[in-house]
């Protein structure tokens, strides 16, 4: 499993935990972890480079 896939799996688990209405401390911890995962995914996406297909050109 790739790093991106692992991060996405962790993100999904954390989102499920948020749906179970955790207490304020747990909610804060989950949101902190989600922010870190989003940052990591963003950085990994930049390292991969831009997409090869241009969907917005319209020409």
BELNORZI-V925280 format. One record per residue. N is the residue number from 1. SS is DSSP state (2 for helix, 1 for strand, 0 for the rest). D_CENTER is the distance of its C-alpha to the mean C-alpha in Angstrom with 2 decimals. Layout:
n->N ss->SS d_center->D_CENTER
n->N ss->SS d_center->D_CENTER
This chain:
n->1 ss->0 d_center->15.58
n->2 ss->0 d_center->13.73
n->3 ss->2 d_center->11.41
n->4 ss->2 d_center->8.61
n->5 ss->2 d_center->9.72
n->6 ss->2 d_center->9.91
n->7 ss->2 d_center->6.45
n->8 ss->2 d_center->5.54
n->9 ss->2 d_center->8.75
n->10 ss->2 d_center->8.23
n->11 ss->2 d_center->5.54
n->12 ss->2 d_center->8.32
n->13 ss->2 d_center->10.94
n->14 ss->2 d_center->10.05
n->15 ss->2 d_center->10.06
n->16 ss->2 d_center->13.32
n->17 ss->2 d_center->14.65
n->18 ss->2 d_center->14.33
n->19 ss->2 d_center->16.39
n->20 ss->0 d_center->19.06
n->21 ss->0 d_center->19.96
n->22 ss->0 d_center->19.71
n->23 ss->0 d_center->22.02
n->24 ss->2 d_center->21.32
n->25 ss->2 d_center->20.79
n->26 ss->2 d_center->18.34
n->27 ss->2 d_center->16.45
n->28 ss->2 d_center->16.33
n->29 ss->2 d_center->15.17
n->30 ss->2 d_center->12.28
n->31 ss->2 d_center->11.29
n->32 ss->2 d_center->11.77
n->33 ss->2 d_center->9.60
n->34 ss->2 d_center->6.62
n->35 ss->2 d_center->7.71
n->36 ss->2 d_center->8.13
n->37 ss->2 d_center->4.90
n->38 ss->2 d_center->3.85
n->39 ss->2 d_center->7.36
n->40 ss->2 d_center->7.47
n->41 ss->2 d_center->5.54
n->42 ss->2 d_center->7.82
n->43 ss->2 d_center->10.63
n->44 ss->2 d_center->10.55
n->45 ss->2 d_center->10.69
n->46 ss->2 d_center->13.60
n->47 ss->2 d_center->15.27
n->48 ss->2 d_center->15.41
n->49 ss->0 d_center->17.35
n->50 ss->0 d_center->17.77
n->51 ss->0 d_center->18.03
n->52 ss->0 d_center->21.59
n->53 ss->0 d_center->22.33
n->54 ss->0 d_center->23.12
n->55 ss->0 d_center->22.56
n->56 ss->0 d_center->23.67
n->57 ss->0 d_center->27.03
n->58 ss->0 d_center->29.20
n->59 ss->0 d_center->32.03
